[in-house]
Amino acid sequence: MAPRAVFVGAPGAGKSTIGAAVAQLLGVPFADADAIIEVEAGKPIPEIFIDDGEEAFRALERTVIASALAEYDGVLALGGGAILDAETRSLLSKNTVVYLSVELSDAVKRVGLGAGRPLLAINPRATLKYLLDQRRPLYAEVATHTVPTDGREPDEIAREVAGLLEG
């Protein structure tokens, strides 16, 4: 068993919104790895970062994603930093991965001032630019399909992605 599609991309790319819309179009369930992590940890991600640190969060993230990739057959959205882990990237290579690309200006508009996003708590614009620059090559490395999201409506993107997955 494997997910029908796995969505990756930077914060603000639309992984959860578009992933859920694609799942609905395909008639399959949708799951967000960050939501699964919060259930497993019994607390929100910002609290995991504060209480346990980023390293503990990344370890839990790696475990949750490995399990979901092995057991889940719907559409799965990953957190923006999940691809930093080499083990996760290796597992993703065996799946259909949709990279939702987004440029800094659209990402900033969508993310806002980073409320609830621990890595964007200080100087969100500069941090987001750094994250985009650092992670773009990793997203591209794991991508089966790359879909630009800038200046586009979620339903338009979802229809395009569903077409790619059905084709």
PyMOL commands that set and color helices and strands:
alter all, ss='L'
color gray80, all
select helices_A, chain A and resi 15-26+33-41+45-52+54-71+82-84+86-92+104-111+118-120+124-142+154-166
alter helices_A, ss='H'
color red, helices_A
select strands_A, chain A and resi 5-8+30-32+75-77+97-101+145-148
alter strands_A, ss='S'
color yellow, strands_A
deselect
rebuild
show_as cartoon
